[in-house]
Amino acid sequence: ETIDGFTVYTTLEERYGSPADLNPQKAWWEDGKTRLALERPLTVKYLDLGVFESSQPESSDRAAWRARARDEFLDEF
């Protein structure tokens, strides 16, 4: 038996209320700690916002390191 997107959407809406954002491509629910997204094609994604936000400075540090490494490499020529 398969599950359709409308059934998943109505189940999530019954459990978590109206979505925080809704558009033709996705709907998501957020409670400050987690984000649950229902996307097309039928995909459900769970995001722990605490973990996500703590990883953001790390990715910006990585970007700065890559830029510095690139500049140092180009300076060799």
ROBA-501219 format. One line per 10 residues: their letters; for each residue x, y, z of N, C-alpha, C. Coordinates in nm, 3 decimals. Layout:
! residues N
a> X:Y:Z:X:Y:Z:X:Y:Z ~ ...
***
This chain:
! residues 77
etidgftvyt> 0.084:-0.118:0.000:0.000:0.000:0.000:0.089:0.124:0.000 ~ 0.054:0.222:-0.081:0.132:0.345:-0.088:0.063:0.456:-0.010 ~ 0.141:0.555:0.026:0.089:0.671:0.099:0.102:0.792:0.008 ~ -0.003:0.869:-0.004:0.001:0.988:-0.088:0.034:1.112:-0.006 ~ 0.077:1.217:-0.075:0.117:1.340:-0.009:0.007:1.407:0.069 ~ -0.116:1.401:0.019:-0.227:1.464:0.090:-0.251:1.397:0.225 ~ -0.241:1.264:0.229:-0.260:1.192:0.355:-0.152:1.231:0.455 ~ -0.028:1.240:0.410:0.081:1.280:0.499:0.058:1.423:0.547 ~ 0.021:1.513:0.456:-0.004:1.653:0.494:-0.115:1.663:0.599 ~ -0.227:1.597:0.576:-0.338:1.608:0.671:-0.302:1.547:0.806
tleerygspa> -0.224:1.440:0.805:-0.179:1.380:0.931:-0.090:1.477:1.008 ~ 0.005:1.539:0.938:0.093:1.636:1.004:0.015:1.757:1.054 ~ -0.081:1.802:0.975:-0.162:1.917:1.017:-0.246:1.884:1.140 ~ -0.298:1.763:1.148:-0.376:1.723:1.266:-0.288:1.719:1.390 ~ -0.164:1.672:1.375:-0.075:1.658:1.490:-0.010:1.790:1.532 ~ 0.031:1.871:1.434:0.113:1.989:1.463:0.045:2.122:1.432 ~ -0.077:2.119:1.382:-0.147:2.242:1.349:-0.112:2.290:1.210 ~ -0.150:2.413:1.181:-0.122:2.471:1.049:0.028:2.488:1.030 ~ 0.078:2.468:0.910:0.222:2.484:0.888:0.266:2.630:0.902 ~ 0.392:2.648:0.942:0.449:2.783:0.954:0.465:2.847:0.817
dlnpqkawwe> 0.489:2.764:0.717:0.502:2.813:0.580:0.443:2.708:0.487 ~ 0.373:2.755:0.386:0.308:2.666:0.292:0.317:2.725:0.152 ~ 0.370:2.649:0.059:0.373:2.689:-0.081:0.358:2.563:-0.165 ~ 0.346:2.575:-0.296:0.324:2.455:-0.378:0.434:2.349:-0.369 ~ 0.555:2.389:-0.330:0.665:2.293:-0.324:0.686:2.231:-0.187 ~ 0.647:2.302:-0.080:0.671:2.246:0.053:0.582:2.310:0.158 ~ 0.571:2.239:0.267:0.505:2.290:0.388:0.598:2.255:0.503 ~ 0.613:2.349:0.599:0.693:2.311:0.715:0.634:2.362:0.843 ~ 0.662:2.284:0.946:0.617:2.312:1.081:0.742:2.334:1.164 ~ 0.735:2.432:1.255:0.851:2.464:1.336:0.806:2.496:1.478
dgktrlaler> 0.881:2.447:1.576:0.846:2.475:1.715:0.959:2.543:1.792 ~ 1.059:2.593:1.723:1.172:2.658:1.788:1.289:2.563:1.812 ~ 1.260:2.435:1.827:1.365:2.335:1.847:1.385:2.249:1.723 ~ 1.276:2.226:1.651:1.284:2.139:1.534:1.204:2.198:1.418 ~ 1.239:2.155:1.299:1.163:2.191:1.180:1.132:2.060:1.107 ~ 1.007:2.044:1.072:0.961:1.927:0.998:0.908:1.976:0.865 ~ 0.966:1.929:0.755:0.927:1.976:0.623:0.869:1.862:0.541 ~ 0.762:1.892:0.470:0.701:1.801:0.375:0.721:1.864:0.238 ~ 0.796:1.797:0.151:0.833:1.854:0.022:0.782:1.768:-0.092 ~ 0.781:1.829:-0.212:0.749:1.756:-0.334:0.877:1.735:-0.412
pltvkyldlg> 0.900:1.619:-0.473:0.820:1.498:-0.461:0.818:1.452:-0.316 ~ 0.724:1.369:-0.283:0.694:1.333:-0.144:0.820:1.296:-0.065 ~ 0.862:1.390:0.019:0.979:1.375:0.104:0.948:1.441:0.238 ~ 0.985:1.374:0.346:0.969:1.432:0.479:1.109:1.453:0.535 ~ 1.138:1.575:0.581:1.269:1.607:0.637:1.252:1.659:0.779 ~ 1.341:1.615:0.866:1.343:1.656:1.006:1.476:1.727:1.030 ~ 1.469:1.846:1.090:1.590:1.924:1.116:1.592:1.966:1.262 ~ 1.698:1.930:1.333:1.718:1.975:1.470:1.781:2.113:1.460 ~ 1.706:2.217:1.493:1.752:2.355:1.475:1.873:2.389:1.562 ~ 1.882:2.330:1.682:1.998:2.355:1.768:2.126:2.306:1.704
vfessqpess> 2.123:2.186:1.650:2.241:2.130:1.583:2.272:2.210:1.458 ~ 2.169:2.245:1.382:2.188:2.321:1.259:2.252:2.456:1.287 ~ 2.200:2.529:1.385:2.253:2.662:1.416:2.395:2.655:1.471 ~ 2.427:2.550:1.547:2.563:2.538:1.598:2.662:2.503:1.488 ~ 2.615:2.446:1.378:2.705:2.413:1.267:2.729:2.532:1.175 ~ 2.650:2.636:1.183:2.665:2.750:1.094:2.798:2.822:1.112 ~ 2.843:2.855:1.234:2.974:2.920:1.247:3.086:2.832:1.193 ~ 3.073:2.701:1.212:3.175:2.608:1.162:3.185:2.615:1.010 ~ 3.072:2.622:0.942:3.078:2.627:0.796:3.133:2.761:0.748 ~ 3.106:2.871:0.820:3.163:2.999:0.779:3.313:3.002:0.805
draawrarar> 3.358:2.936:0.914:3.502:2.924:0.939:3.568:2.844:0.828 ~ 3.501:2.738:0.783:3.554:2.655:0.676:3.564:2.736:0.546 ~ 3.465:2.819:0.519:3.468:2.902:0.399:3.583:3.002:0.405 ~ 3.605:3.061:0.522:3.716:3.155:0.539:3.850:3.084:0.520 ~ 3.861:2.962:0.574:3.984:2.886:0.558:4.010:2.854:0.411 ~ 3.906:2.815:0.338:3.922:2.784:0.195:3.965:2.908:0.117 ~ 3.907:3.023:0.149:3.943:3.147:0.079:4.089:3.182:0.107 ~ 4.131:3.168:0.232:4.270:3.197:0.268:4.365:3.099:0.199 ~ 4.330:2.971:0.198:4.413:2.870:0.133:4.424:2.897:-0.017 ~ 4.315:2.939:-0.077:4.316:2.971:-0.220:4.409:3.089:-0.247
defldef> 4.397:3.194:-0.165:4.483:3.311:-0.182:4.630:3.276:-0.165 ~ 4.661:3.193:-0.064:4.799:3.153:-0.042:4.851:3.071:-0.160 ~ 4.768:2.985:-0.214:4.807:2.906:-0.331:4.837:2.996:-0.450 ~ 4.751:3.093:-0.474:4.770:3.183:-0.588:4.892:3.273:-0.569 ~ 4.924:3.306:-0.444:5.042:3.388:-0.416:5.172:3.315:-0.450 ~ 5.168:3.183:-0.455:5.288:3.105:-0.488:5.334:3.128:-0.631 ~ 5.247:3.178:-0.717:5.283:3.196:-0.858:5.337:3.332:-0.880
***
